[in-house]
């Protein structure tokens, strides 16, 4: 039987649509709930030998909502604690669109987190600056809103400078860093602050926000403009003497699907690095 060109095209389109539908079903029903642990070594210029090997648990972009259930959040927290982090950083976007119905519940879930050097949080673009911060502080977490803290660890000083999502100018970030001693890490929800961090010669940075693209197609990559907009979409990156790790995060936003981009919590180990 001879197959016409039109029939062949219809067959290809039907197959393509079938594969796409299967992928979407997988992304909705399974992959978005399949949270894993990512381990990464962050090379930090000037890091004292005593801090080499320090483990930071990074949990970000939880987006607790009707689409991101408590079970997913609990799984992420269990994974983070299983890595025995020395300290924990919460990277923002705990809920979606500041939904107050989930502010208290997500803070309650996060309240089980403990680390020898403490738990430190910043806020994302989806977080209310007042309610979300108060809920986290009510769990004895340090919320860094354009603020800095210094930890004494193994006889050395490690600084954590946390900035708001809308704090973007190098001069504003420099104000947060004023008076810093020892090695300082920048905690910025948005990895686009890598530009300013490099300008200010901050040796290390932790971020989220991108979701790793959330939907990543073969050949085409992230379906959004994420790759073009962000200097690092996920994982490790470098600009000048500034190293960065960007987490894919835990939850989803806008659509309840992840494809070729599973959710994660990260265990970032600090390593001594050389100046570029």
N, C-alpha and C positions, 0 to 999 in steps of 0.2 A: 504494500500500500504506500503510495506516494504522499509525503507530508508536505502540505503547502507552507509557504513562508509565514503566512498569518497564523497558522496553527502552531508552528514552531515558536513564534514570538509569544503567543498565548501560554504555551507550555512553560517557557522560561519565566514569564511573569508570575505564573501560578506557583512555580517552584520557589521563586524568590520571595513571594509573599508568604508562602508556607514557612520558609526558614525564618523570616522576620517575625512571624507570629509565634513560632516556637521559641525564638530567642527572647521575645518580650515576655512570654509566659514564664520562662526560666528566670528572667531578671526580676519579675514581680513576686513570684511564688517562692523562689529559693535564694538567688544570689544576694538580694538586699538584706537577707537575714543571716547570711553566712559570714559572720564576723571572724576575722583572723587576727593573729598577732604578727606585726612586722617589726623586725629587729634591724637597727641601722646604727652604724658608727659615724658620729658627727665629728669631723676633724676641726678642732678649735685652736686657732693660732694663739700662742702664748699661754695655753692652759698649763697650770702647775702640775708637776708630776703626781702630787697627792690626789688630784682630782681626775686623773686619767682612769677611766673605767667607771666613773659615776653614771648611774642609770637613772634616766628620767622617763617616767611613764607619761605619754602624751595622749590625751583623750579629747577629741574635738568634734564639733558639728554633730551633736547628738540629735538635735531636732525632734525631741520627744513630742509626740502628737498622736492623733488617732491613726496615723500611718506608720509611726515608729513606736511600737509597743514597749511596755516596761520590760518584757522578757528580753528584748534585744539590748536594752540599756544594761540590764543586769548581767547579761553575757559579756558585754564589753568590760564592765567593771571587774568581773571575775578574771577575765584574761589579763587585765592590767595588774591586778594584785598578784596573779600567779607568777609574774616576772620579777617579783620582789624589788620594786623600784626604790631608789634612795629618796626621790621626791617625785611628786606628781604635778603635772601642768594640765589645766583644763583650758582648752583653746577657744571657747566661745560658741555661739549658736546652740544654746541648750534647748531652745524651743523654736518654733517657726512663727515669724511675724509677731513676736512678742506675746503670743497667746497666753494670757494669764491663767487659763485653766490648767496649764501644764507647768507653770513656774514652780509652784510648791511641790508637786509630785516629782519633778526631775531633781530638785534640790534634795528631797528626801531620799531618793535612790542614790544620789551621789554621796550622801552623808556617810555611807559605809566605807568610803575610801580613807586609807591611812598610809602614811609613809614616814620614815624616820626623820626626814628633813622638812616634812610638811606638804600641804596641798595648796597650790597657787592657781588663781583663775584670772582670766581676762574675759572681756565681753566681745561678742560678735555683732554684726550688723542686724541680726534678728532679735537681739536681746534688749529689753528695757533697761536703761541705765540705773534706774532706782529699784524696781521690784526684783529684778533678777539678781542684782548685786546684793540686796538685803537678804534674799533667800539663801544665797551661797554663804554670806557672812554669818548667817544664823546657824550654819553647820560648821562654824569655826574655820572656814577657808579664808585665805588672804586674797582679796580681789584687788588686782592692780589696775587702777584706772588712771593712766598717765602718772604712774607711780613706780617707785623702785624699792626693792628690799635687798638686803645683803645677808647672806648665810655664812656662818663659820663652819666649814666642813674639813675635817682632817687637818686642822691648823691653817687652812687657806680660806680666802674670801671668794665666794661666788655670788655675783649680783644678778638679780632678775629684774628687768625693766619691762613693765607691761603697759601697752598703749591702747587707747580706744581705737575703734575702727576708723573714726573720722580724723584721727590725728595723723597727718600725712606729711607735713613739712619737716625737713631735716632740722630746722631751727627749733621746732616744737619738741621733737624727739631728743634733741641735744639738751633741752631744758630738763627733761626727765632724767637724763644721764648725769647731770651736773653733780659733782662731788663723788662720783663712783670711784671705787678702788677695786683692785683685783680684776678678775675676769668677769665680764658682764654678758649675759645672754639677753637678746631682745625677744619678747613674747608679743607677736603681732598677728592678729587673726588673718590679716590679708598679706599674702606673700609678696605683693607688689611693693611693700615697704623694704624689700631687699635693696632697692636702689638707694634709699636714704641710709640704710644700715651700712652699706658699703662705703658711702660718702663719709659717714661718721666713724668708719673703721671699727665697727662692732664685730667681734670675732665669730659670734654664733647667733642663730635665729631659729625660732620654732613657729610654725604657722599651720593653718588649715584653710577653710573657706572654699577651696576649689572643688571639693568632693572627688578630686582626681579626674574630674570630667563627668563622673557618674554614669554616663552612657558612652562607651568607647567602642566604635565600630572598627572591624578589620579594614585595613588600608586607609580608611577615612580618618580614623582616630576619634577624638572627642567630638561629639556632635555639635556642641556649643562652640563659642569662640574662645573657650578657656585657654587653649594652647597658645593662641595669639596674644591674649590679654595678659597672661601671667608669666613671669620669668621662669617659674618652676610649677608644673602642674601637680606633680606628686613625687615624693621621695627626696633624694639629696640633690643639692645644687651648690654653686659657688659663684660669687662675684667679688673680684679682688681678694681681700683677706677675709671676707665674710662667707661663712658656710651656713647653709639653710637646710632644714628638713621640713617638708610639707606633707601633712597627713591627709589621706583620703577621707578620714572621718568615719563616723558611725552610722549616721542616718541618711535620709534622702530629703530633697526639697523639690517642690513644684509637682513632680511625678514620682510615684512610689515604685521606682525601678532602678536597678543597677545592672549594667551589662559590661562584662569584661573589666570590671572595676569594683571588686568586692570591698565591703566596709572593713575598717581596721581600727585597732588601737596600736600604738607604737611604743616600743621600748628603745629609746635613743640613748646610746652609750657615748659619753664624751671621750674623745681621744686627743692626745697632744698633736697639734698640727704645726706645720712650718709656714712662715709668711710667704705669700706669693711674690 
